[in-house]
């Protein structure tokens, strides 16, 4: 493996993950992807078995990373895995909560485990929360529950003795609406000028990995887009 900077994108085949893989490849980084399917742009892929349990997924990923990295370490772990499900307490609450937990909390906790073992001192770990989960989400309880857990995980990982390397930075981004092809398909009449571009997020991650414009450790960073301009609003 070359001496190039190294980043791992968890969820590297999704819309935002693919944008991140592309951005870091443009910058000549070594890029690894973790997802249910391979990203052909990545230098290495770890394929997750969606039917495997939480512990088994973590074990598989850590073992494969050990083989890929050998004695090398990562400059950044970018977790953008996730999904969405609606629904209140009247129907399929446990089902929706379980799905959201698997998609957001499993991936985030495994990313934390990756960071504890393979992240460089001073490296970056980003997780993906949600702006809407800062308050009640009665129409999408499972989603809000899982994203609130990611927010809490962020705070815990930023605290002393969390198990992450010295001087590492842990941040969660809190999008409102991402400008993805699927969102445009399902919400064709929405105001796209208030949607956050994927390239903006990928560029922000690249800046943070290089030590530029970093927020405070443990920050929950809201992505607020208006008139096609996005502001980063950190809670601390």
Secondary structure, DSSP 4 states (H G I P E B T S, - for coil): --SS-EEEEETTTSHHHHHHHHHHHHTT-EEEEEESS--TTSSEEEE--TTS-HHHHHHHHHHHHHHHHTT--EEEEEE-------B-TTSSHHHHHHHHIIIIIIHHHHHHHHHHHHEEEEEEEEEE--GGGGS--TTBHHHHHHHHHHHHHHHHHHSTTSSSPTT-EEEEEEES-EE-HHHHHH-TTS-GGGSEEHHHHHHHHHHHHTTSS---TT-EEEEEEETTEEEEEE--
